Amino acid sequence: MHSRLRLVLLSFTLCLAFGLIAPALASAQLDVRIDPIQPLIGDDFVIVVEGTADSALINIEEVVREDQEIEVRLQSPPCVITPCAPQPFRFDIPIDGSSDPFNEGGLVILHINLRVGNATDRETLVWTRFAIGNVFFHSMQPNAILAPRSPTDNDRVELFVPAQADACGPSPPELERVERAGSSLSVFMRFSPGFGGGFLTETFDDTKCTPPGPYLGLGRADLGMLEPGPYTLELYFQSDFRDSLPVRVARRNFEVTDAPDVVALQDERFLVALAWRDFDGNSGVGKPVPGPTPDSTLFTFFGTDNWEVLVKVLDGCALNDHFWVFAAAATDVEYTLTVTDTFTGTVRNYSNPLGTASPAINDTGAFDTCPAPTN
């Protein structure tokens, strides 16, 4: 995990009542996160507690760990004069997981409790659970599949997450959000534990679940178009149960390659390329849509969802002793279509002026270079 990853995992509006003592965290926003978000067995990690208090000072009294539970005990002096000026605070609480490791695959219960003034009772601000180790929720066995498997910067990348579970177990995962930090992509999916979700709650005995019937659910996330380069994708599942923290269930690396700017047609004899310029002075090259046929291709200018130009190079040697160039464009931006015969070096350019609806190109005399070469 990346140490710089900052995820706001829980947000609570805390309205604490302490009798005559003014509340220390009235109407405060409290953020709690784990760094890294899912520690592995034997890893040290940090609990970050951050917020704003209507109090002069917030202190950590002590941090108590017992088996798989951690309690952070906060203390605040009472606010005698109201309203108190809001005071921001942050605590980075290191947890020793190397010399005193947690259980493999176990959930850790985290309590953030507050005591105000000389009161003896503590108010629970946060109660949640997070996972240690590579934990798969219940029987879900999630997987992370990219489409396309080897994306280019001209592809719209999607993530498919098939997850298998029991009929009375967790619900199929649903996309909550996608976060990106540089080359790191984090996909968060939420699900309901269900009757069989004893992994997160207590065990529920229900005759309807005996024997359990499996189902296959499919989550989906649109990652958009990505720049060329290496990426790290991390998939997190989060239960609806008591605002449990997200748990990483899959991690993979993948590479986005630079899509070719030139398409080879007719057994790679003819090279087809496009250059464009729009009304704002932006310019670039047309990106071929993946999957050209032997004699035709599509180009995009501004995104994979917006196809701009269809180009075909046809072998008309048997009809008029020429190779033909056909093209149709749905645009009024300026562009130049360049077709090169690599066998003879002959080049043909077809241009459309800026602001003109592009007419169709039907050049049946484009290349007087027949016959086609034989191997």
N, C-alpha and C positions, 0 to 999 in steps of 0.2 A: 504494500500500500504506500501511497505517497504521504509523507509527513505534512505536506502543505495542504492536504485536502481538508477543507473546513466544511463540515456539513451540519446545518442546523437541524437536528433530529426531532427535538421536542419543543413546543412552544406553548406555554401555559399562562393564562391570565390568573394570577394568584390573588385572591381576596381573603386575607387572613384576619380573623377577629381575635383579639386578645383582651377583651374587656376594656379597661380604662387605658391600657397601653396601646398607643397607636401602632398599627401593623407595620412591620419592617419592610415588607415586600408588596405593599398594596399596589395593585395595578401594574406590577412589574412584568417584564418579559424575561423569562428564564430559559436559557439555552443550555442543553446538556449534550455532549458528544464524546465519543471514544476515538482516540487517535493512536494507532490506526483503527478504522471502524470495526474491523473484526480481527482481533489478535489471534495469532496461532498459539498452539501449545508451547510453553516455554518462552514466550515473548513478554517483555516488559511493555506496558502501555500507559497511557495518560488519560485520566478522566478530566474533561474540561467543563467547568461550571462557570457560566458567564451570565450577567444580567445587570439590572439596575434596581437599587433598593432605596426606599424612602427612609434612609437611616444614615447616621454618621459613619457607621463602620459595620462591615460584615467580616467575621473571623471564622476560621476553621478551628473548631474545638479539638476534634480528633477524627481519624479515619479508622474504622473498625472493620476488620475482615475476619469472617468465620466461615470456613469451608468455601462454599460457592456463593456467599453473600458479601456484599460490600456496603457499608453504611458510612456516608459522609455527614458528619454532624457540624452544622453551622450554628453560629451564635451571633446575636446582634443586640446592642444596647437599645433600650426603648427610645422612641422619638418623643421627647417631652413636649416640644413646641411644634404645633402643626400649623400649616403643612410643612413637612420636612423637604429639604432640597434633595432631588434625586441624585444618588451617588452610584456611578457604575462600578462594577467589581468583576474580577475574573480570578479563578483558581485553576491552576494546572496541577493536578494531583497524580503523582507517579504511583503506579501499582507494580509491585514486584511479581512478575510472572515467570522469571527465570529460575531463581533459587527456591521459590515456593509456587510451583506451577499449579494451574487449575486442572480440573478433570478434562480428559479428552472428550470433545464433542458435547461438553456440558453447557447449560445455560447459567449465566451469572445474574443474580438478582441484585439490583442497584437501588439503594434508598438515598435520597437527598433530604435530610431532615433539618429543621430550623428551630432553635430555641431563642426566645426574645427576653432580654433583661434577665431577671432572676427566676423566671418561670422554670418549673421542673419538667413540664411536658414539652415535647417536641412536635411540631407540625410537619407532616410529610409533604414535601413539595413535589417530589418526583418518586415514582415507583415504577421500575421498568426492568426488562431483562435484555441481555445481549449474549451473543454466542462466543464461545472460545473454540478455535479449531475450524476445520473444514466441515461444517455441519450442513446436512441436507434436511430440509424440513420434512418430518414425518416420512412418508413413503414417496414423496413427490418426484425424486430423481430428475431434477430439471437439467436441461441441456441448452447450450447457446449456439445457434446455427446462424451464420451470416449468409445473406443473399444479396449479391452474388458472392460466391465463396472467395474469389480473388478479385476484389473490387478495384476499379480505377477511379480517378478523380472525375470521371464523366458518369459514374454510376450513382444512383440513389441507393444508399446502403440500408438494408433492413435487418433487424434481428428477430429471429423466430425462437420462441422458448417453449418447446413441448415439455409438459410435466405430467407425470403419471401419479395417480393417487387412488385411494379407496373411495368408494361412493359416499361413505359417511366421513371421509377425511376432509382435508383442506379443499377449498374451492379453487378453481383454475386461477392462475395468476393474471392480474390485470395491470397494465402499464400505469404507473403513477407519474414518473418524470424521467427525463434524461438530463444528466449533467455532464458538462465537458470542461476540462481544465487542461488546456494544451493538447497533448496527444493522449490524454486519459479520458475515457468515456465510462461513465457510471450509469447503469440502467437500473431503476428501482421499480419493482413490481409488488403489488399488495395482494393479499389473499386473506380469506377467513379460515381460522383453524378448523371449524366444523366439529361434528360430534367426535370424530376420530382424532382430533388434534391434541391428544393427551401429551404430546411432546411439549406443548406450550402451556397447557392448562392442566386440569386434572383428567384422569381417565374416565370416560363416559361409557357405561354399559348400556347398550341399546340393542334389543333383539333385531331391529331392522338392519343392523350392520353385521349380522352373523348369517352366513359368511359375507365378508365385505366384497363388493363388486368393484373392480377397477374401472377407471375412466382415464381418458387422455385429453388434457386441456392444452390449449395453445395460446401463449401470450405473444404479443407482437409489438415491436418498437421501431419507429422510423428514425434512423440515425442521420439522414440527410446526405448531402454531398460532402465529401471529405477531401482535404488537400493531400497530395502525395506524401507518403512517409509512413513510419511505423506507429502503431497504435496499441494501447492496452485497453481491453474491454473488461469491465467487472460487472457482474450481474448480482443484484441484491434482491432478496425476498423480505418483505416486512409483513408481519401479522397484524391483524386488526385488534388483537388481544391486548388491551391495556397499554396502547402506545408502545409496544415493544420496538426495540431498535432494529434497523435493517441488518440482515445477515448475508454475507457474501456466499453465494452458492456456486458460482462459476467464475473463472478468470481465464482469459486467453489473449494472446498477442496476434495481431494480423498486420498486413502491409497493404497500403493503398498505392498503386502504381500510377504513373503518369500515362493517361490515355494517349494513344497515337494521334497525331494531327493529320496524318496522311493515310488514305485507304488504297490498297492495291486491288484492282479489279482485273477481270479477264486473265486468270492464271498469273496474276502479279505483273502483267505487262504494262497496265496503265495505272499511274498514280494520280489520285484525286485529292485536292486540298482546297480549303476555303479561308479567306481572310475577310473580316468585317469591320465596320465602323458605325457607331450609332449616333443619335442626335446630340448626345452630351459630349461627344468627342472621344468616348471610350472605344477601344479597338481590341481585337483579339483574333484568334483563329477558331474556325469551326471544329467542334469535337464530334467525331463519328459516334453514332449510336451503336452500341454493341450488337454484333450479329449481322454483318453485311452478307448479302448473297454474292454469288460469283460475279454478277454484273451490275449490282446496284448497292447504294448505301444511303443512309440518312445522316444529316448533320444537325447539331444544336449550336446555338450561340450563347444562350443565357441559362440553360439548365436542362436536365434530362427530361423534364416534363413538357418541354416546349420545343418540339421538332420544327426546324426552319426550312431545310432544303433537302429534296430528294434528287439524287444524281444517278444516272444510268449510263454505262458505256456498253454498247451492244456491237456484236460482230455482224456487220452487214455485208461482208465480203462476197457472199454468194448472191447478193441482190444488186449492189451497185459498186462493188470493189472498194468500199470504205468502212471504217469503224465509225459508229454514230455516237453522239453525246446528246442525251436528253436530260433536262433538269426542270424542276418545278419548285418554286419557293413561295412561302406564305409570309412575306416580310416586305417592309419598305425601307429597311436599313441598307446602307451601302455594303456591297460585298463583291469580291472577285473570286470566281471559280477558276481554278487552274487544273488542267488535265494534261499529263505528260505521258507520251509514248516512250517507254524506256528502251524499246527495241531500236527506234530511229532517232530518239532525242527530240522529236517534234513536240511543241507545246502549244496548247490552245487556252486562251483566257476569255472568260465571259464575265462582264461586269454589270452591276446594277447601281445607278446613282442613288444617293441618299434622298429619301423622301418620295421615291417612285415605287409604286407597287410592282413587284418583280414580275415580268412576263415569263411565260414558259419558253424554254430553250428546246428547239427541235432541229438539231444540226446533224443531218444525215450525210453530210460531206465533211465531217470534222477531220478525219485522218485518212489521207490517201496513202496508206502504208500497208495495204494488203499484198500478199496473203499473210496470215498469221505465221509466226516462226514455228518450225517443227523441231522437236527435241532430237 
